[in-house]
Structures are given as structure tokens and as C-alpha cells.
Amino acid sequence: MQCFRAILLFIFIISPASWSADRTLNIGYAPLYPFIWVDAQNRVRGIYVEVLSEALDKRLGYKITYTSYPHKRLSYSLDKGSIDAYLTVGNNASEISSAANNGANNQEARMSMGEVPIAVSMMSVFTYKDHPRLKQIADIDYVSDLKNFNIVSYSGDSWAQQNLGKFNVDSSATNYSQVLRKLAKKRGDVALIYEIIGLNTIRIEDLSNDVVLASRLTTNPVLHNIILSEAIRNSKLPAQLDSTLIAMLNDGTTQRIYDRYRQTSDLKVEGQAEERKVRIGHYAGDAVGDALTNLAKDFNSHGLPDDVKMKPLFLELVPYKDTMKYALLSQTPPEIFMTWAGYRTKFLVDNNFIKPLSLSPDMLKQFDSYSISSLTYNENVYGLPWNHHIIPIIYNRKLFDQFHLKFPATLDETLKVCDMFIENNIVPFALGSKNKWPAQFWFDYLLLRTAGREFRDQLLNGEQPFTDERVKKTFVLWHNLLKRGCIDSENTDNDFRSATLKVVKGDAAMTLMGTWATGTFENQYQQTFGVDFDIAPFPVINPDIPSYLLSVLDVFVESKNSAKKQTQPVLEYLASSQAQLVYSRASGSPAPNKTIDASNYPEMQQKMLQLIRQNPHDLTAFDLSTPPLVAELAMDLFKKFLLDPDSLDILLAEADREIKKVIHNQNLDF
């Protein structure tokens, strides 16, 4: 998986073997104003230089030298050993996700897959002043929105070549200055330029009366990367630099550097002069995405005094995660965006990427105590509870009725039920662990039911090792269930949808999965809750240990630089019982807003609500309760265990070693 080394603006890796004697590193670059260039006094200047000077020179005591090359010679110079690293720009977040998933082979792709972003630029849309379709241009949020416009670019623009090939593009210019001058003469509709470069070029070319910034492609941040020589990729310096650069973000140093180069501290995006667009980044697709879009239409129809408009921005889950990381670093993220309660929100709070929610205490009282407590840090609430799924056992009700079985409440009862189904050639529990993450629920519940929450929290925080006997006991219990035949022996070949389908068709009796899987029963196969299928809590193992209920809570958070006057009415609307009920009906889970009467829910959601209220010890699922890199290593462990349970001791030692390394090096993602 790709490793995003803490969430920060600049990461730099240096090997003691190459620089320890004089603490100097030679970095190659191709001039790119205002990121890096040489002034009239022959001094290397720019955003890169100022941030690296502050972090490495002033705060960490290292010296940097710079050598200019044509861009095409940078890679050659690195391979030859003339430089230790070089700076480049052009990858966007979606390309990073694709490269990581497909396994990039060339050096630049490997080294720029989100591991070493030097800076993040927001690709922005410029147009000429008083364009007749300015309002449409202001609504451009995705690259696909550009299809009906004539685009001005230049011949060496690699980003345009990679992203705009299907559109009408004039690439006859040779640089950004020519691009903007052509735009000023109305020889095209729009130009796509990194925001800081575009604004500075407008200032230098004196085009402020002719060309305007119309919108930003928030869904397409562009990464500036540092490509490292093979000899200097391993060092302890990244951990030092992580904390230094995060400190620079938190104390405002990075923002002040950017503001000096933007020259537009009072910038107003031209297309939004008459209305204030509150962008909402989210990963809710299909029916729930449609519900959010319809809620935005309803909100926008109200005609608020300040003409605030809600603008949902959807991305598929995998690219969404990377895009939001880099959008946060670009200084212009969506004003509101979706994430999860647990570690993800905590990381954003700890690193000052979000601010306390712009909602009154009375409005926050509308939400259940679990939701609010899981989003409270330093006595402030940082997230709006939005969608609450639980992780129960989903079971085929007709099979249980056929064999006159009552759903088991304890482990002993569960084993007897398993034996009954095995005797009748029915798989007791279907599990689809092909994609690794579904297996976590088995480990998490077995651990919680035997070792308790305190130990589980310590394990996830790195305070207890995965070689602890309580962890081993959990795996042994899991292994015994596998050997007994309680869990599908083909689980590693199936995904969670295949496992769910086995329960739907009666080939398996039960599956341990989030309530999002119930859509397969109701929507695809028109099965009826309470007749064809049902849900129940994971069985009790030790009655002296509280029976925690695992859950996944989607939340909305506010970017730290968002304007309360704009975001507050949007958040108040989303917090309302009306909006929460609409989304709840689309998602299939009860809304976190407790003022909604239970009679408004269908039977299944009433049962979910009942389980939540009967099990007040609600916990965020494993992978959302720990840093993603730790979670990923744990998911690998679960999959390897299911494939080779007899190698448990070796697997635990290996996982523990890798997890400790991640935590020690502070290679923490969000």
C-alpha cells in the first residue's frame, strides 16, 4: 500500500552515508516560478526553498544546495550521481491511487506515489473577465465538467496532456504567460493552471483587468514530488522532519509562506462573487449519494439571505482518501468533508486540519451520546454525526425457523448451532476475506469478548504487542472455529458480497458484516426483514466483560479555514431531523439524530436502533480506530492467518515487528 508519511506539506529523506560528514544535500530542479527560480542576484528562491530552509536549515540544522537542470535531464543526473534528489511536479491524487494499486515500475512513479509530496497545488480554472458563461465555469468541479469549453494550454504542459486529451485544447502557446495572454484576448474559454502560478503570472503580465480565477478543481489536487536516489532512501530524518513540518503547519509558518507568494490574501473567486459555495467532499455513492445531492437541491432552493449554496463533491472511496489528504495540504480543501469517527477524526484534530463544529450546544444535544463522545476532543465537538452503521451478525431467518433454532446468545450456544448446520451441509458462517478487511470483525469481536476494551485500546495504540498472549488466545479461538467448520473454509476466495449472497440463498446461515450488506437482501432479492433475514449481536463469551457493539460512523467535519457564516447554515440543515431522516432511508441505517421518532423507521432500522440502545458500549471498528498503516498491517496478518493458521507464532512476530517500525518512524496516515 502507499504510505503517506504523516500528513504534511514537505517530506525529505536523506541517507547518513551521503551527507553525514557536512550535513549537505544537493537537490536538482527545473525552474518553476514561484516554487523555485533564480533571481537577478543569482539566488535560488521560491516556496520550496523557503519551506525547506525553515525545516531543514533553521530547525534541524542541515544545509541544502540547489543545481538547475532542464527537466528532462533531472532523472539522468540522479542516476549518474550528480545530485542526491530532484524536484518534479505533475501527479494528481487519482493517478497516485491508480499507480499504487497497479504497482508502478519506473523510478519516478515508485518514488512519487504519495510517499514524498513536496507541495500540493490546486489546479484552478481561469477565464477572461465577463465571460458570458462565467456562472457555468464557476460550477466546474471535475475535469469532466470541461468538455463543453475551449481550453487554452501550452505544448509542454504534462498535466494537460495526461488529463485533457479528450477535450478541445489549443496547445500552441509555449508557456503560461502566453496562455493567459491568449485568454485575455478571448481566444479560448478557460485555462487550467496551478493556482499560485496563475495568480502570479496575472500579476507579472498585468492581466488583472482581463483574466480572473473562476473556480478550483478541488477533486484534482496536483502533487509536487521529490525523487530520491537509491542510496538515500533510508534514514531517521523523515520522522524528525514529520514533526517539524507539522509544527510549521500548526504554527502558521507554511501558511505565511504561501500567502506571501499568492499576493492575494483577499482573493475572491470571481464566479462565486454573488453566491457563497460551500463544497462538501464525500464518498457516498449510489442511493446515498443521490440522497445527499437531493438534500443540496432542497437547501439551495431556500434562498438564504447570504445566498449560501451547498455543493456536494463525490469521489469513489479509494481516490477520495488520497484526494482529501492532498486537498488539505493545498490550503484550499472543501469547506466541509466526510470522514469517519475514530482515529481519522482524531488525527485531523491533533494536527489542526479541522476546527470545532459550528453548531450550538442545543443542536448537538439532538444526537446520541456515543456519536458525540466519539467526536469530542478537548471539550469541543469536531464532527457532525451523519450515518451510523453497526456490525451485527446477519442471518437467514428461514433457515433458523426450518431447524427450529433460536439465535444463539453465547459462544457455547453458537457452537451447537454451528454443529446443527454442519450436519445438514450448510455453512454456519460465510466470510468473504478476499479483500482482507471483512476478517477484522472476527478478530475484533473475539478480542473484545475475551480481553476487553482496555487491552484492545492499548493494542491499537501500540502500547501492547501483537505477540501478547491475549492476542494469541484470540487467534487460537478463531482457529478452533475454523477447524470445527463454523466458518466457511473458502473464505479467502470470496469477497463480502459473495459471502452475503450465500446467506441470501441459504447456502450459509450467517455472516458477520456491517448493516450496509443488508441491501443485498432487500434491494437485490426483495427479501423481507424479520421473515427472510434478521440481525443479532455477536455472542457473549465472558459474561464479566461488557458486550461491545462495533460500528462505523460517517461524519462531516469543517476545514480549519472555512467561514462559519457560510458553513453554519449548511451544518444546521444537515443536522436537522428532516435531512437526517432522508439520508437514513437511503443508507438503511438509523440516523444519529435521536429526536427522530422510531416509528419513522422501517422494522430493520428499528431493530438496529434497539441493538444500539441495548449495547451502549459502542466502539468504532478496528481499521478506523488505529492509524491506517497499522490497520493495513493487521489486515495482512488476518489474511495470512486464514491462509496458514499453523504459522501463527511466526505471523504474529512478523506483524508486531512491522507495526512497531511504523509507529516508531511515525509513518502515520489518516
Number of C-alpha atoms within 10 A of each C-alpha: 11 18 16 21 23 24 25 26 22 25 25 25 20 23 18 15 11 14 16 12 8 9 14 17 19 16 21 27 22 19 19 13 16 17 18 20 19 14 10 6 6 8 10 18 16 20 19 19 17 18 21 21 17 17 24 19 16 11 14 14 12 17 16 14 12 17 14 17 15 10 15 9 13 24 22 12 17 19 14 11 13 14 22 24 27 24 21 22 20 19 23 26 26 21 19 23 21 14 18 18 12 9 14 16 10 8 13 15 17 17 20 26 26 27 19 24 29 23 22 27 25 25 26 25 25 29 29 27 19 12 16 10 12 18 16 13 23 21 17 18 22 15 15 12 13 20 12 10 16 16 25 27 29 20 13 14 17 13 17 21 15 13 12 18 9 11 16 15 19 16 17 13 18 13 14 22 19 17 26 30 20 19 25 21 11 16 16 21 23 28 29 26 25 20 20 22 21 26 23 18 21 22 13 11 12 12 19 16 10 17 27 26 28 25 25 26 22 26 26 24 29 27 27 23 26 26 28 25 22 15 13 17 16 13 15 14 17 22 18 18 22 24 16 19 25 20 17 19 20 15 12 11 17 21 14 13 15 19 14 11 18 19 13 12 10 7 10 12 15 19 23 16 12 11 11 18 21 19 19 23 25 25 21 20 14 10 13 19 19 14 20 24 17 16 21 20 15 13 19 16 11 11 10 11 6 11 15 22 23 24 22 25 20 19 19 12 13 13 18 21 18 21 25 25 20 29 23 22 24 22 19 18 29 26 22 25 21 23 23 23 30 22 21 18 26 20 18 20 20 11 15 16 21 24 18 19 22 22 19 10 9 8 12 18 13 17 21 16 13 16 23 20 13 21 25 17 14 8 9 13 21 27 30 28 28 24 23 22 21 25 24 23 18 25 26 25 24 17 20 18 13 8 12 9 13 11 18 18 14 14 14 13 14 18 16 13 20 23 17 15 20 16 9 9 11 21 25 25 28 29 30 24 22 17 15 20 20 20 23 21 19 17 20 16 25 22 22 23 22 21 17 19 18 9 17 18 16 12 16 19 16 17 12 15 20 22 18 13 10 17 21 16 15 20 22 15 15 20 18 12 16 16 12 12 18 24 22 20 16 15 21 18 13 17 17 24 13 16 26 29 18 21 25 25 12 17 19 26 26 30 27 27 26 20 23 13 19 22 15 15 20 16 10 10 12 11 16 15 19 14 11 19 23 20 25 17 23 24 20 22 17 15 10 10 14 16 23 21 22 24 21 22 24 22 21 24 32 27 23 20 14 18 13 16 12 19 25 18 18 21 21 16 16 21 23 15 19 14 22 22 20 16 25 21 18 15 22 23 24 29 28 27 25 15 13 18 10 15 9 12 19 14 14 20 21 17 19 23 21 12 17 22 12 12 15 14 14 18 20 21 22 25 23 20 21 23 24 19 23 26 19 17 17 25 23 17 20 25 21 16 19 21 14 11 18 12 11 19 12 11 20 22 15 15 21 22 14 16 22 16 13 19 15 13 18 17 22 20 19 23
